[in-house]
Amino acid sequence: MAEMASMNISLPAPMKGWVEEKANSGQYSNTSDYVRDLIRKDQERDARIARIQMLADEARASGVLTNSTQDNREGARRLASLDL
């Protein structure tokens, strides 16, 4: 496991309450676990978006369009749901 570093953040009271509720729900052992999970999910989302953008750029550069718009939408939705 990576070395842990400390970070202090300020939250409005309603957000703080939300984080504490999530941490106390039993799904997370503490508030830090919840925040780390949010960050991991955001990192994964960014990686999926970057991958989709790269594929779109490659497709655009190829100059060849063989799929319908509907096929392209469905393919993009499938890619967006993958763990890339």
N, C-alpha and C positions, 0 to 999 in steps of 0.2 A: 504494500500500500504506500502511496505517496506521502511524503511528509506533510503534515497539516500546518497551515498558517492561519492566523486569526484575522478576522475582518469584522469591524463594527459597522452596522448600518442603522439608519434611522427610518422608522416607518410611522405613518399615521396610525392612530389607535385602531381603526377598523382593520387595517392590513395586519397589524401585529396580532390582533385577535384571531384573524383568519389563519395565520401561520401557526399560532398556538393550538387552535382547534385541529388543524391537520396533524400536527405533531402528537397531540393527545388522542387521536383517533385510533391509535394502535398500528397504523400503517407505517409510521416512522417512529424511530426511537427518541428523536428530539427535533428541535427546530432546525438545527444545522443539517440533519439528514434530509429534511424536507427541502431546504434551500438548495442543497447539493443536487437533489433529484431534479429540481426545476432547471438548474443550470445544465445538467447533463442532457435533459430533454431539449433544451434550447440549442445546445451544441449539435445534437443529432439532427434537429430540424434545419439548422444552417447548412450542415453537410449535405442533407438531401436536396435542399434548394440549389446549392452549388453544383451538385451532380446533375440535376435536371437542367440547369442553365448551360452546363458544358455540353450536354446531349443536344439541347436546342441549338446551341451555337454550331455544333458539328453538323447537324441536320441542315441548318440554314446555309452553311458553307458548301454543302454537297450539291446544292442546286437542284436536287432531285426530289420531287414530291410524288410519292406513290400511294400514300394513305389519305383517306378522307379526313375532314376536320373532326368528325365524330371519332374516328379511329385514333387520331392524335390525342384528343381529350381523354379517351379511355386509357390510352397508354400512359399519359402523364399522371392520371389518377392512380394507376397501378404503381408507377415508380414512386410517387409521393408516399405511398403506404409501405414501401419496402424499407428494411433496415439496410441501408447502403453503406 
